Amino acid sequence: MKSKFVLIVLFFFIILLPHQVKGETRTRYFIRLVEHTYDDQLYTVHRGYYVDYRSTVLIKFPDSLSAYPANLRLKATVMRKNGDEFAIPLPGYSQLTDSGTVVLNSETYDSSGNISLKESYVQLKRWAVEPGDQIHLQIYENEGYSHLFERHLRIRKIGLQGDVSFPILSVQRGGDHPGTLGAGLSYTGRYVHRDRRWLDKIGWGGNLSLLDFDPDQKIEIGLGFVVTFPDDIIHLGVGKNFTINHDSGYYFLGVNLLGIKDKLGW
C-alpha cells in the first residue's frame, strides 16, 4: 500500500514538472500585449478585454526568448464578422539597436549582443481592422511546434458611441385599441469598456416611428424613448403619436433584423 502511494506521488510530481523545450522552460515565457491607443495611452491587454480599432497592439517579449530569436515566428489573422479572413504580415522578430532604432523584417541576428529581441506590433487602422472583427494572434518557434503564445483579440470602438438601427415594431397604443405594426429608427448610445461587461450590451436613446393608428391619416409620426439589448437587437420603449389627439401614447417591442443579420455574418 505504501509503495503504491509513493508511485502515485512520484507520477503527479513528474507531470507537474515544467517541461523543457530546447533548454528553455515554457513557464518562463511571458509575452505581454499592450494597447497603444490613438490618444497615446497605454493599457495592458488581459484576456477578455476589448481592443479599440484605432489602436496599435504592442507585442512585448521577455529577455528569456532572446536565446532563440531567429526561430521565433509571429502570425496574425483578422477574422471578419462576416466570416472572411486575411493574414496580417508581421516580422519574424523585431530588433532594437543600441541607438534605439527598431529594425523590422531583418533576416539576420547579431549574436554579439548589440541587437536584442524586444517587441513587434500590429497597427489596426493600417490594415482596416473594424469593430466586430477578431484577431487571432499566434507566436511559435517554428512550424509544427506548439504555440508559445496564442490569443483571440476582440475589436470594438472603446468609449462612448452612438448607433443607428431600424427596428420593426409591434406597437400597443393607449386606450381600448388593438395592436399594430410600425417601422422605427432608433439612435442609441452606450459606453464600451476594455474589459467586457454586460452593461456594454445595453443602449438607450430616442426612437422615431412611422405608425398606423388612424386609417384616415396618411402619415403618422411618433417620438419616444427606447432601451436596446443586446447590441441593439431587441428594442423596448414608450412614445407619443404626434399626429392624432386621442389615445396617442404607446409602448412597443421591436426587432432589428439588420442587426441579427450582422451578428450571423450573412
C-alpha positions in Angstrom: 0.0 0.0 0.0 2.8 2.4 0.9 4.7 1.6 -2.3 1.6 2.4 -4.4 1.2 5.7 -2.6 4.8 6.6 -3.3 4.4 5.8 -7.0 1.3 7.9 -7.3 3.0 10.9 -5.7 6.0 10.4 -8.0 3.7 10.2 -11.0 2.0 13.5 -10.2 5.3 15.2 -9.4 6.7 14.3 -12.8 3.5 15.6 -14.5 3.7 18.9 -12.7 7.4 19.5 -13.5 7.9 22.2 -16.2 8.8 20.6 -19.5 12.0 21.6 -21.2 11.9 22.8 -24.8 15.2 23.5 -26.4 16.8 24.2 -23.0 14.0 26.7 -22.0 11.0 26.1 -19.8 7.8 27.3 -21.3 6.7 28.7 -17.9 9.4 31.3 -18.3 7.9 32.7 -21.5 5.9 35.8 -20.5 4.7 37.5 -23.7 2.7 40.6 -22.9 0.3 42.6 -25.1 0.0 46.3 -24.6 -2.6 48.6 -26.3 -1.2 51.9 -27.5 -4.3 54.0 -28.1 -5.0 56.7 -30.7 -4.8 59.3 -27.8 -1.3 58.0 -26.7 -2.4 55.9 -23.7 -1.0 52.5 -22.8 -3.1 49.6 -21.4 -2.1 46.0 -20.7 -4.4 43.7 -22.7 -5.7 41.0 -20.4 -7.8 38.0 -21.5 -11.4 39.0 -22.1 -10.5 42.7 -22.8 -11.6 44.5 -25.9 -9.1 46.4 -28.1 -10.0 49.7 -29.8 -9.9 49.5 -33.6 -7.9 52.8 -33.8 -5.1 51.4 -31.6 -1.7 49.7 -32.1 -1.2 46.4 -30.3 2.4 46.1 -29.0 3.8 42.5 -28.6 6.4 42.6 -25.8 8.8 39.7 -25.4 10.7 38.7 -22.3 14.5 38.5 -22.2 14.3 34.7 -21.9 13.2 34.5 -25.6 16.3 36.3 -26.8 18.1 33.0 -26.9 16.1 31.8 -29.9 15.3 35.0 -31.9 16.0 33.5 -35.3 13.4 30.8 -34.8 10.6 33.0 -33.4 7.6 33.4 -35.7 4.5 35.6 -35.4 1.2 35.1 -37.2 -1.8 37.4 -37.0 -5.1 36.5 -38.7 -8.0 39.0 -39.0 -11.4 37.3 -38.8 -14.2 39.5 -40.1 -17.7 39.3 -38.5 -19.0 38.1 -41.9 -16.7 35.1 -41.9 -13.9 36.4 -44.2 -10.3 36.0 -43.0 -7.0 37.5 -44.0 -3.5 37.4 -42.6 -1.5 40.5 -41.5 2.2 40.2 -42.4 4.3 40.5 -39.3 8.1 40.3 -38.9 9.5 37.0 -37.5 11.1 39.2 -34.9 12.0 42.8 -34.3 15.4 44.1 -33.4 16.4 47.1 -31.3 19.8 48.7 -31.9 21.8 50.4 -29.3 20.7 53.8 -30.7 17.1 52.8 -30.0 16.1 52.3 -33.7 13.6 49.5 -34.3 14.6 47.5 -37.4 11.7 45.3 -38.8 11.9 42.4 -41.3 15.6 41.7 -40.5 16.9 38.4 -41.8 19.9 38.2 -39.5 20.5 38.3 -35.8 23.6 39.9 -34.3 24.7 37.3 -31.7 27.3 39.7 -30.3 24.6 41.3 -28.2 24.5 44.6 -30.0 20.9 43.8 -31.1 18.3 42.1 -29.0 14.8 40.9 -29.4 12.3 43.4 -28.0 8.9 43.8 -29.5 6.7 43.7 -32.5 3.3 45.4 -33.2 0.1 45.4 -35.2 -1.3 48.7 -36.4 -5.0 48.0 -36.6 -6.1 51.1 -38.6 -3.4 50.4 -41.2 -5.0 47.1 -42.0 -8.6 48.4 -41.9 -9.5 46.3 -38.9 -13.0 47.2 -37.9 -15.2 47.0 -34.8 -16.7 43.5 -34.6 -13.6 41.8 -36.1 -11.3 39.5 -34.2 -7.5 39.0 -34.4 -6.1 35.5 -33.9 -2.5 36.1 -32.7 -0.1 33.1 -32.6 3.6 33.1 -31.6 5.7 30.0 -32.0 9.3 29.0 -32.5 8.9 27.0 -35.8 6.2 25.5 -37.9 4.9 22.3 -36.2 5.8 23.4 -32.7 3.2 24.2 -30.1 2.4 27.8 -29.6 4.4 29.9 -27.1 1.5 32.3 -27.1 -2.0 32.4 -28.6 -4.8 34.9 -28.1 -8.0 36.0 -29.7 -8.4 39.8 -29.6 -11.9 41.2 -29.9 -12.0 44.6 -31.7 -14.5 47.3 -30.7 -14.8 51.0 -30.5 -13.9 51.8 -26.9 -15.7 54.6 -25.0 -18.9 56.4 -25.7 -20.5 55.7 -29.0 -23.8 56.1 -30.9 -25.6 53.6 -33.0 -28.4 53.9 -35.6 -30.7 51.0 -36.1 -34.0 50.3 -38.0 -36.3 48.0 -36.0 -39.6 46.5 -37.0 -42.1 47.4 -34.2 -45.0 45.7 -32.6 -46.9 48.7 -31.1 -49.6 48.8 -28.4 -51.4 52.1 -28.1 -53.2 53.6 -25.1 -56.9 53.0 -24.5 -59.0 50.1 -25.9 -57.3 49.7 -29.2 -55.8 46.7 -31.0 -52.1 46.5 -31.5 -50.5 47.5 -34.8 -47.1 47.3 -36.6 -44.7 50.1 -37.2 -41.3 50.9 -38.6 -38.8 52.7 -36.4 -35.5 54.5 -36.4 -33.6 54.4 -33.1 -30.5 56.3 -32.1 -28.9 54.8 -29.0 -25.7 55.4 -27.0 -23.6 53.2 -24.9 -20.2 53.2 -23.2 -18.0 50.2 -24.1 -15.2 49.3 -21.6 -12.0 47.5 -22.3 -13.0 44.6 -20.0 -16.2 43.1 -21.3 -19.2 44.0 -19.1 -22.9 43.2 -19.5 -23.6 46.9 -19.5 -21.8 47.2 -22.8 -24.7 45.4 -24.4 -27.3 47.9 -23.3 -28.1 51.0 -25.2 -30.6 53.9 -24.6 -31.8 56.8 -26.6 -34.5 58.1 -28.8 -36.9 56.4 -31.3 -38.7 57.9 -34.3 -41.6 55.7 -35.6 -43.9 55.5 -38.5 -47.3 54.4 -37.1 -50.8 53.4 -38.3 -53.3 54.3 -35.6 -55.8 56.2 -37.8 -56.7 54.8 -41.2 -57.6 58.3 -42.4 -54.1 59.6 -41.7 -51.6 59.0 -44.5 -48.5 59.7 -42.3 -48.3 59.3 -38.5 -45.1 60.0 -36.7 -44.3 59.1 -33.1 -41.4 60.0 -30.9 -40.3 58.1 -27.8 -37.6 56.7 -25.5 -36.0 53.3 -26.2 -33.8 50.8 -24.4 -32.0 48.2 -26.5 -30.2 44.9 -25.8 -28.0 43.0 -26.7 -26.2 45.3 -29.1 -29.4 47.0 -30.4 -31.1 43.7 -31.4 -34.2 44.0 -29.1 -35.9 47.4 -28.7 -38.2 48.3 -25.8 -39.8 51.7 -25.5 -42.6 54.1 -25.0 -43.7 57.1 -27.2 -46.3 59.5 -28.3 -48.1 59.8 -31.6 -48.0 63.5 -32.5 -50.4 63.1 -35.5 -53.6 62.2 -33.5 -55.2 63.8 -30.5 -56.8 60.9 -28.6 -55.0 57.9 -27.0 -51.7 59.0 -28.6 -49.5 57.2 -26.1 -48.0 53.8 -26.9 -45.4 51.3 -26.0 -43.5 49.0 -28.3 -41.4 45.9 -28.7 -39.0 45.9 -31.7 -36.6 43.6 -33.5 -33.6 44.9 -35.5 -33.4 42.4 -38.4 -30.3 44.0 -39.9 -28.6 43.7 -36.5 -29.4 40.0 -36.4 -28.0 39.6 -40.0 -24.8 41.3 -38.9 -24.5 39.1 -35.9 -24.9 35.9 -38.0 -22.5 37.3 -40.6 -24.9 37.0 -43.5 
